[in-house]
Amino acid sequence: MSDVEHSPLGKTVSYITEYEPSLLFPISRTGKREEIGVGETLPFMGMDIWNGYELSWLNSRGKPQVAIAIFNIPASSPNIIESKSFKLYLNSFNQTKLETREALQNLLQADLSAAAGANIGVQLIGPEQFHQQRLAELDGYCIDNLDIEVDQYAPQVGLLKCDGGDTTITESLTSNLLKSNCLVTGQPDWASIQISYTGKPINRESLLRYLISFRNHNEFHEQCVERIFVDIMRDCAPMKLSVYARYTRRGGLDINPYRCNFSGPLPSNLRGARQ
């Protein structure tokens, strides 16, 4: 599988405006998962929910069309798709004539599934549905107002702790202070995050310090969420856990990874105010 160093990230590239599926650049999930101790048997399930806001093509008479696209990439897929290559690929439709919106959806599904190595869900939202789109923040108790002192800006073992006792609780905690950096370019990635669990109470101050510790950490969005999931499971051992991050968009795309260790519906794909 292609190495990150050979991706189009951080490089000058040509702007291709006619359909070109070879622009997609898959990256194996294996290496980064091995780094956090995840093998072939995944300790989680989930989805990477991508939203594309800059999708356009031409109808058979040459008239521009637009839509919002939702892409669901299973966490079980062997590859992620590098985001700049995804953007370049979507731009390659800008001067491409297609008979119907369904024809575009079929092309997107086939090409992205081939790149990810798994079946990808694709939904197109046309202008007639734009008025139905709305904003919503993540449900749960926001821990950002905790008055803490922070001096760690790289994730490390030992930051996460549980409160004492054998009490079992179910709660959702949220934060808007998650920031990490692109693995290749070092540019900042901003996110809100929701951590829902059943288990011993997670110490909220330790959780906030831990989330802030990603501030200088270089990893792709999907990798950060999986690292957070694995670290919480290791240090706090909840019976049930889900981690859901809503990253702000770059180049017309936002990526929203969701990982959990229990069966259930996907979280709502509602945009936050910063997205």
C-alpha positions in Angstrom: 0.0 0.0 0.0 1.1 3.6 -0.8 3.3 5.4 1.8 2.2 8.7 3.3 5.3 10.3 1.9 4.1 9.6 -1.6 0.7 11.3 -1.1 -0.1 14.7 -2.7 -0.2 16.3 0.7 2.2 19.2 1.0 3.1 19.1 -2.7 2.2 21.3 -5.7 -0.3 19.4 -7.9 -2.2 20.0 -11.1 -5.8 21.0 -11.0 -7.6 18.3 -13.0 -11.2 19.2 -13.9 -12.3 16.0 -15.7 -13.0 12.7 -14.2 -9.8 10.9 -12.9 -10.2 8.1 -10.4 -6.5 7.5 -10.2 -6.2 10.7 -8.1 -7.4 8.8 -5.0 -4.5 7.9 -2.7 -5.2 5.0 -0.3 -3.2 4.6 2.9 -3.1 1.4 4.9 -4.6 1.6 8.4 -2.2 -1.2 9.6 0.9 0.7 10.5 -0.7 3.3 12.8 -2.9 0.6 14.4 0.1 -1.5 15.2 1.7 1.5 16.9 -1.2 1.6 19.4 -1.4 -2.1 19.8 -4.3 -2.9 17.5 -4.0 -6.1 15.5 -6.1 -7.8 12.9 -8.9 -8.3 15.5 -10.2 -4.8 16.0 -11.3 -3.8 19.6 -13.8 -1.4 18.1 -16.3 -1.0 15.2 -17.4 2.2 13.7 -17.4 4.5 10.7 -15.5 7.5 9.2 -18.2 9.9 8.2 -17.1 12.4 5.6 -19.1 15.4 4.3 -18.2 17.0 1.0 -19.5 20.5 0.5 -17.8 21.4 -2.8 -19.2 18.8 -5.2 -20.1 19.9 -8.7 -20.4 18.5 -12.2 -22.1 19.2 -15.5 -25.4 17.7 -16.7 -25.6 16.4 -20.3 -26.3 19.9 -21.6 -23.3 21.4 -19.9 -25.1 23.1 -17.0 -23.3 23.0 -13.6 -24.9 20.9 -10.9 -24.1 21.0 -7.2 -24.7 18.7 -4.2 -23.5 17.9 -0.7 -22.1 14.4 -0.4 -22.0 12.1 2.6 -19.5 9.3 2.5 -19.5 6.4 5.1 -16.2 4.5 5.2 -16.2 1.5 7.6 -13.6 1.4 10.3 -13.0 -2.2 9.2 -11.8 -1.1 5.7 -8.1 -1.8 5.2 -7.4 1.7 4.0 -8.1 5.3 4.7 -8.2 7.8 1.7 -5.8 10.7 2.0 -7.9 13.8 2.2 -6.1 16.0 -0.3 -6.4 13.2 -2.9 -10.1 12.9 -2.0 -10.5 16.7 -2.7 -8.6 16.5 -6.0 -10.7 13.5 -7.1 -13.9 15.3 -6.3 -12.7 18.4 -8.3 -12.1 16.1 -11.3 -15.9 16.1 -11.7 -16.1 19.9 -12.2 -16.1 19.7 -16.0 -17.4 16.2 -16.3 -20.7 15.6 -18.0 -23.0 13.0 -16.4 -26.6 12.1 -17.4 -28.0 12.0 -13.8 -27.1 12.5 -10.2 -27.5 8.8 -9.7 -24.7 8.2 -12.3 -22.4 10.4 -10.2 -23.3 8.5 -7.1 -22.6 5.2 -8.7 -19.2 6.4 -9.9 -18.3 7.8 -6.4 -19.3 4.6 -4.7 -17.3 2.3 -7.1 -14.1 4.4 -7.0 -14.1 5.1 -3.3 -14.9 1.5 -2.4 -12.0 0.3 -4.6 -9.6 2.7 -2.9 -10.7 1.9 0.7 -10.9 -1.8 0.0 -14.5 -2.0 1.4 -18.0 -1.1 0.4 -18.5 2.7 0.9 -21.9 4.3 1.4 -22.5 7.4 -0.6 -25.5 9.8 -0.3 -26.0 13.0 -2.3 -28.1 15.8 -1.0 -29.3 18.1 -3.8 -30.2 21.8 -3.6 -33.9 20.9 -3.1 -32.8 19.5 0.3 -30.4 22.2 1.4 -33.0 24.0 3.5 -33.4 20.8 5.7 -29.7 20.9 6.8 -29.2 22.1 10.4 -26.6 22.6 13.1 -26.4 20.8 16.4 -23.7 20.4 19.1 -22.6 17.1 20.5 -24.8 15.8 23.4 -23.3 15.5 26.8 -21.6 17.4 29.6 -18.9 19.8 28.3 -15.8 19.6 30.5 -14.1 22.6 29.0 -14.9 25.0 31.9 -12.8 22.9 34.4 -10.2 25.2 35.9 -7.1 23.1 35.3 -3.4 23.8 34.8 -1.9 22.2 31.6 1.7 21.6 30.7 1.5 18.4 28.5 1.0 18.9 24.8 1.8 15.4 23.6 -0.3 12.3 24.6 1.4 9.9 26.9 0.6 7.0 29.2 -0.6 8.0 32.7 -2.7 11.1 32.0 -6.1 9.3 32.2 -7.5 8.3 35.6 -10.7 7.0 37.1 -12.3 8.4 40.3 -12.2 6.1 43.3 -14.9 3.5 44.2 -16.7 0.8 42.4 -19.7 2.9 41.2 -20.7 2.2 37.6 -22.2 5.1 35.7 -23.3 5.9 32.1 -22.5 9.4 30.8 -21.4 11.4 27.8 -18.6 14.0 28.1 -17.7 16.5 25.4 -15.0 19.0 24.6 -14.3 21.6 21.9 -10.6 21.8 22.8 -9.3 18.9 20.7 -6.6 20.0 18.3 -4.1 17.8 16.5 -1.8 18.3 13.5 -1.7 16.8 10.0 0.7 13.9 10.0 2.4 15.1 6.8 2.1 18.9 6.7 1.9 19.7 10.4 -1.1 22.0 9.8 -3.6 22.2 12.6 -6.8 20.1 12.7 -9.6 21.3 15.0 -12.4 19.2 16.5 -15.1 18.7 19.0 -15.3 15.3 20.6 -17.9 13.2 22.5 -16.9 10.4 24.8 -19.7 8.2 25.9 -19.2 5.2 28.3 -20.5 2.9 30.9 -18.0 2.0 33.7 -16.2 3.6 36.6 -16.4 7.4 36.5 -13.6 8.8 34.4 -11.9 11.7 36.2 -12.9 14.7 34.2 -9.8 16.8 34.9 -7.6 14.0 33.7 -9.7 13.5 30.6 -9.5 17.2 29.7 -5.7 17.2 30.2 -5.5 14.1 28.1 -7.5 15.6 25.2 -5.5 18.9 25.3 -2.3 16.8 25.2 -3.0 16.1 21.5 -2.3 19.8 20.7 1.1 19.2 19.2 0.5 15.6 18.1 0.8 14.7 14.4 -1.7 12.1 13.2 -4.6 11.8 10.8 -8.1 12.3 12.3 -9.0 8.6 12.2 -5.8 7.7 13.9 -6.3 10.2 16.7 -9.8 8.9 17.5 -8.5 5.3 17.5 -5.6 6.3 19.8 -8.1 8.0 22.2 -10.4 4.9 22.2 -7.5 2.5 22.9 -6.0 4.7 25.7 -9.3 5.1 27.5 -9.9 1.4 27.3 -6.5 0.6 28.7 -6.5 3.1 31.5 -10.2 3.3 32.5 -11.5 -0.1 31.2 -15.2 0.9 30.7 -17.6 -1.8 29.8 -19.0 0.3 26.9 -17.2 3.1 25.1 -17.8 5.3 22.1 -15.5 8.1 20.8 -16.9 10.5 18.2 -15.0 13.5 16.8 -16.4 16.2 14.6 -13.4 17.9 12.8 -13.7 21.2 11.0 -13.6 21.1 7.3 -10.6 21.6 5.1 -10.9 22.0 1.3 -14.6 21.5 1.5 -14.3 18.2 3.4 -14.9 17.4 7.0 -14.0 14.0 8.6 -15.9 12.7 11.6 -14.5 9.3 12.9 -16.7 7.2 15.2 -15.4 4.2 17.2 -17.3 2.0 19.7 -17.3 -1.4 21.2 -21.0 -2.1 21.1 -23.7 -2.5 18.5 -26.0 0.4 17.8 -26.9 3.1 15.3 -24.4 5.6 14.0 -24.4 9.0 15.7 -26.3 11.8 13.9 -24.3 13.5 11.2 -25.3 17.0 12.2 -22.8 19.8 11.7 -21.4 21.7 14.6 -21.3 25.5 14.6 -17.5 25.4 13.7 -18.0 23.1 10.8 
